[in-house]
Structure formats: C-alpha cells, structure tokens
Amino acid sequence: MSDMSASASLAMTHLVPLAAEVDEDKVTPGVLGFIVFAVMALAVWGLMKSLNKHMGRVDFKEADDGSAASSASSASETGGKATPAKG
C-alpha cells in the first residue's frame, strides 16, 4: 500500500510544475468539447421531436361523468376488478 502513496506523491510532484506552465487565458474546450456539445444538442433535439410526436397522439378528451360513475360502481360489484368500458 505504501508503494501506491509513494507513486502518487511522485506523480504529483512531476505534474504540478506542468500545471503551472499552462496559460489560463488560452485554455479552450477545443474540438472535442465542440463535438460533445454538438452530440448533446442533437440528442436533445431528437428527444424533443419524439416528445412532440408522442404528445400529438395523446387524446386529452375526458370521459363524461356517467361512464366514470358506472365504471366505479361496476368495479365495486366485481370485487375491485374494473372492466374496461366499451365504446
């Protein structure tokens, strides 16, 4: 276990001077950062397009009160198992 801590401290002593040489004003995300951002943007666009397609298929019309009441009463008569309403 002491070998790991020795190698970690040795690595840190060699990497700290390298980090000090980096000019913080010139650091940019680069091409890889752009590619990752573009892929994420395309994924969000695709998900939103799929969401709109699925939301367009949803029928927002509510059932009339008569069919809802009869469905609840039939569920109590059949021992809690509701049968789907026809029509």
C-alpha positions in Angstrom: 0.0 0.0 0.0 2.9 2.3 0.7 4.0 1.8 -2.9 0.8 3.5 -4.2 1.1 6.5 -1.9 4.8 6.9 -3.0 3.9 6.7 -6.6 1.0 9.1 -6.2 3.2 11.6 -4.5 5.9 11.2 -7.1 3.3 11.7 -9.9 2.0 14.8 -8.2 5.5 16.3 -7.8 6.0 15.9 -11.6 2.5 17.1 -12.7 2.3 20.2 -10.5 5.0 22.1 -12.4 3.3 21.1 -15.7 0.0 22.6 -14.5 1.8 25.8 -13.6 3.1 26.3 -17.1 -0.5 26.3 -18.6 -1.7 29.8 -19.5 -5.2 30.1 -18.1 -6.2 32.7 -20.7 -5.5 30.4 -23.6 -7.3 27.3 -22.4 -10.3 26.4 -24.6 -12.6 23.4 -24.8 -11.2 22.6 -28.3 -12.7 20.3 -30.9 -13.5 17.6 -28.5 -15.6 20.0 -26.4 -17.5 21.2 -29.5 -18.2 17.6 -30.6 -19.5 16.6 -27.2 -21.7 19.7 -27.1 -23.0 19.1 -30.7 -23.9 15.5 -29.9 -25.7 16.5 -26.7 -27.6 19.2 -28.7 -28.6 16.7 -31.4 -29.8 14.2 -28.7 -31.9 16.9 -27.0 -33.4 17.9 -30.4 -34.2 14.3 -31.2 -35.8 13.7 -27.8 -37.9 16.9 -28.1 -39.0 15.8 -31.6 -40.1 12.4 -30.3 -41.8 14.0 -27.3 -43.9 16.2 -29.6 -44.8 13.2 -31.8 -46.0 11.2 -28.8 -47.8 14.1 -27.2 -49.7 14.6 -30.5 -51.0 11.1 -30.2 -52.5 11.6 -26.7 -56.2 12.1 -26.5 -57.0 14.8 -24.0 -60.8 14.3 -24.0 -62.1 13.5 -20.6 -64.8 10.8 -20.2 -68.3 12.0 -19.3 -69.3 11.7 -15.7 -71.9 9.0 -16.4 -69.4 6.5 -17.7 -66.9 7.2 -14.9 -69.6 6.6 -12.2 -70.8 3.4 -13.9 -67.2 2.1 -14.1 -66.6 2.8 -10.4 -69.8 1.0 -9.4 -69.1 -2.0 -11.6 -65.7 -2.2 -10.1 -67.2 -2.4 -6.6 -69.6 -5.1 -7.7 -67.0 -7.3 -9.3 -64.8 -7.4 -6.3 -62.4 -4.5 -7.2 -61.6 -5.6 -10.7 -62.6 -2.9 -13.1 -63.8 -3.8 -16.6 -62.9 -1.5 -19.4 -65.8 0.5 -20.8 -67.0 -0.4 -24.3 -67.4 2.4 -26.8 
